[in-house]
């Protein structure tokens, strides 16, 4: 995936991303070709392959943008509890409901889970500093899978709980110990 600063390349990445997301509203992810994405964005296939190696990388690129926006949001706030952090997590992804539904419907939640895991240490740093690295890695895998699982279940249940109820549930599940320990 292209990670440079060329404004033209960044603009093309955004167009390709928008094109894939639009196509996913029309048909299943597996049936979308690179050719269709390129045509929809009015870019050559060669441009696609200069910027991304696969359709999956476009999803990862979009998730990177979402997580970076989430991190900016939570870093500007004074978060003092797991419940608050969980609440903001659910609020943030609730505002991106169409995309989350697309991931669920297209069996792409594993990409969300991988990305959440990769950002979890930054998210946790809002509350505290690093602990034992081995414990941290296993705990992060457990927590990221659990939170993504709860997010998917919540969406599949038509978001039948309020965000505050979900935040309290997550706080109780984590017993406010892992993320809040000093």
N, C-alpha and C positions, 0 to 999 in steps of 0.2 A: 504494500500500500504506500502511496506517495505521502511523504510527511514534510515536504519542503514548504517554502513560503511564497512561491510564485503565485501571484494573484490570479492569473489565468487558470492555472492548474487547480487552485482551491475553488474557484468558481465552477470549473468543470466537475470537480468532485461533488459539489452541492447539486448541480444539475443532474448528474447521474443518480445521486441518492434520491432526489425528488422523483425522478422518473421511475426508479424501482419501487418506491413507496406507492406511487400512483398505480403502477401496474399490479401491485399486490392487492389493491382495492378491487381490481377487475378480475383477477384470476389467481390460482395458486402459485406460490413461489416457485415450485418445482417446474412449472410449465412456462416460466419466464426465461427467455434467452438473453444472452449478452447483446445479441443483435437488436432485440426489441428495446432494451434499455438504452442502447446507443442511439437508435432511431428516435425514440421518444425525447431524448435530450438534445437531438440535433448535433450529435458528436460522432466522430468516426469510431469504429470498433478499436482501432489502433489507440485512440485516446483513452478508451476504457482500460485497455491492458497496460498503458503507461501509468495509470493511476491506481488501478486495483488488479489483483490477481484472480478475483472471483466475485460472484454475487454476494457471498458470505462476508467478504471484506467490506462491502458497502454497508451491510447491516452493522458490522463492527464499528465502522466509521461513524455511523449515525448514533450508535450507543455511546461511543467515546464523546461525541458532542453533548449528548444528554447528560452523561455522568459528569462531565466538566461543568456544565451549567448547574447541576445539582450541588457539586462541590463549592462553586462560587456562592451559591445561595446559602448553604449551611455555614460556610466560613465567615459570612458576614453577620451571623447571629450568635448569640451566647447560648449555646446548647448545654444544658446541665444534666440531662438524664437520657437514658436509653429510650424512654417513652417519647420524649420530644424528637429525638433523632429518627425513630421509627415513624412517628407521625409525619414528619417532613418527607420521608422516603415515600410513604403512601400518597401523600398529597402530590408530590412531584410526578409519580407515575400515573396517578389518576388524571393529571392534566395531559398525559400522553396516552390516553386510553385507546385511541384508534390504533396506534402503533403496537401497543401491548397485545391487543386482540389479534392483530396480524401475526405477531410472533406465536401466539398460542395456536391459532388456526393452522399455521404452517409448520408446526412442530419445530420451531426455532428457539425455544426457551433455553436450550443448552448454550446458545450464544450469549443470551442475557446473563445466565448463571456464570459463565466464564468471565464476562466483563465485570459483573458485580464483584466477583472474587478478586479480580485484579485491582479494583478501586477500593476495596474494603479497608485496607490499612490507612488510606488517606481519609476515608469517612470516619474511621475510629479515632484518628488523630484529633478530630474536633473535640473529643472528650478526654483523651489521655494519651500518654506516650507509650512506646513499645514495651512489651513484657517479654517473657521467655519466647524466643523465636520459634522453637519447635511447637510449643503450645499454641502460639499465635497462628501458625500456618494451619494446623488442624482445626483450631477453633474457627478461623476465618472460613475454611471450607464448609464447616458445619453451619455457621451462621449465614453465609451467602446462599447456600442451597436452601436453607430453611426459609429465609426471607423471600427468595424468588418463588419457592413453593407456595408460601402464604399468598403472595401477590397473584400468582396464577389461580389458586383456589378461589380467592376473593373475586377475581374477574369472572371465573367460571360460575360462581354463585351470584352473578349479577350485582356484585358489590353490596351484598346484603347487610354488612356491618358498616358502621360509620368509621371514618378514618381514626377518630379518637378511640373507638372500641378496639380497632386493630392495633393501634399504638400501645394501648394498655395490655392487650393480649401478648404482644411481642415482649413488652417489658416484663410481664410475669413469667413468660417462657424462659427468658434469659436471666430472670431473677435479679435483674439490675446489677449482676456481679461482673460479668465479663467485660463489658464496655465501660462500666463506671468505676471499676477498681482504681484506686490511686496508686 
